[in-house]
Amino acid sequence: MIQDLTSGRLIGLFLVGLVLFNYPILSLFNRDLTLMGIPILYVYIFTAWCVVIGLIILITNTQKTARPGELEDDRD
């Protein structure tokens, strides 16, 4: 059950990553603006990349907590 939920979330995050790093969104940040001397496109790419990595860490580090009276090695 937990494995299915994690897989679904990772697939969803992959699709979000495809949107974030594809043409229509990247073109919004391809301007002659800078943030502390760094082009805004580079800031966006690095920030989005860090957010995606952080979400991957959050998704994959979820732990199943056993309910009282429930066996950890539940083999139906």
URBEL-V93774 format. One record per backbone hydrogen bond with DSSP energy under -1.0 kcal/mol. CO is the residue of the C=O (numbers start at 1). NH is the residue of the N-H. E is the energy in kcal/mol with one decimal. If there is no record, write none. Layout:
BEGIN
CO_NH_E / CO_NH_E
END
This chain:
BEGIN
1_5_-1.8 / 2_6_-2.6 / 3_7_-2.5 / 4_8_-2.3 / 5_9_-2.2 / 6_10_-2.4 / 7_11_-2.3 / 8_12_-2.3 / 9_13_-2.5 / 10_14_-2.2 / 11_15_-2.1 / 12_16_-2.2 / 13_17_-2.5 / 14_18_-2.1 / 15_19_-1.8 / 16_20_-2.7 / 17_21_-2.0 / 19_22_-1.3 / 22_26_-2.3 / 23_27_-2.5 / 29_31_-1.8 / 33_40_-2.1 / 35_38_-1.4 / 38_35_-2.9 / 39_43_-1.8 / 40_44_-2.5 / 41_45_-2.5 / 42_46_-2.4 / 43_47_-2.5 / 44_48_-3.0 / 45_49_-2.2 / 46_50_-2.2 / 47_51_-2.3 / 48_52_-2.5 / 49_53_-2.3 / 50_54_-2.5 / 51_55_-2.4 / 52_56_-2.1 / 53_57_-2.2 / 54_58_-2.2 / 55_59_-2.6 / 56_60_-2.5 / 57_61_-1.4 / 67_70_-2.2 / 72_74_-1.1
END
